[in-house]
């Protein structure tokens, strides 16, 4: 494989959608990060307000979007969030959201590194 296990993005998956166009990869990831950041903030508010149907919709969207760009760590966390629907454990849900924010920061760093590599 041509990606490191700790990489926040599966390069094979990303390459499939970009067909090797690194500038397109960067653009897709930037849009993804912006969307996910907004959704995570919204989910955090929905957890506090106990709006589980909205949380589940957002989690499902995040799972799909993360799969599409190869952000597999965030995809797995979104799945864990979906699995909380039955217990509606707000404390655990907030922990997952905080972990997703950390993983999203790793994706942002990945983008910065890709831009730097492209510029050199």
N, C-alpha and C positions, 0 to 999 in steps of 0.2 A: 504494500500500500504506500501511497505517497503523501500520507499525512501523519502527524505525530498524535499519539493517543490523547495528549493533553490539549491539543489544538481545539479551540472553541468552535471551529467550523470544519466539517468534513469536506476536504478539498475535492474529493472525487464527486460528491454530490453537487458542490458549487460549480465545478467544471462542466458537469452535464448541462446545467441550465445556461451557462455562459458560453459554452463551446470554446473555452479558452480565452475569451475576451476579458482581460484583467480589469480594464476600465469599467466594463459592464458589471463585473463581480463587485467592484467597489461601490458602484451606484446602487446595486440591488441590496447590498449589505447596509448601506447608509439609510436607505428607505426602511429596511427591516428594523434597524436599531431605533429609528425615530418612532415607528409604529408601535413596537414592543414597549418602549419606554412609556409612551402615553397610555397604552393598555394596562401596563403594570400599575401605574398610578391610579388608574380608574378601578382596577380590581382591588387595590388596597382600600379605597374608599368603600367599595361594595362589600368587602369583608366586614368592615366596621359597621356598616348599615345592615348587615345580615341579608344581603340580596343574592341568595345562592343561585337562582336561575340565571341572573346576569353573569355571575362569576363563572358558571359552567359554560355559557356561550363564549365568553372571553377566553377561557382556558382552551376550549376546543379550537378557536381561531389561532391562538398562539401555538398550539400543537401542530397544526397544519402549516402555518407560515414558517415555523422553525424547521420542520421537516423539509420544506421546499428549498430553503437556503443552506441546509446542512448543519444547522445549529442544534445538533443532536442532544447536547446537555440540557438546553432550554426545553427542547421537545419532551424529554423525559420528565422534567420538572412539571411541565404543563399537564402531562398525563397523571402525575401524582396529585396535582391540584384537582383534576377531574375526579379522581378516585375518592376525594374527600366529600363528594356530594352527599353520600349517605350519612356520614357522621357529622358533617357540617362543623368540623373542628376549626374554629376561627384562628386559634393560636397557631396550629400547625399550618394553616393556609398562609398566615402572615410570614411564618418562617420560610415557606416555599417561595413566596414573593420576594423576600429579601435575598434568598439564594439566586433567584432568577435575575435580580438586579446585578448581583456580582458576576454572574455568567455573561450578562449583557455587556458589562464593562470589559470583560475579556474579549468579546466580539469587537468592541470599539477599538481596543488596543490592536487586535488583529488587522482591522481596517487601516489604522495608522501605519502599521508595519508594511502593509501591502502598498500604500501610497508612497512611503519612503523608498521601497524597493523599486517601484515604478519610476520614481524621480531620479534614481541613481544610474 
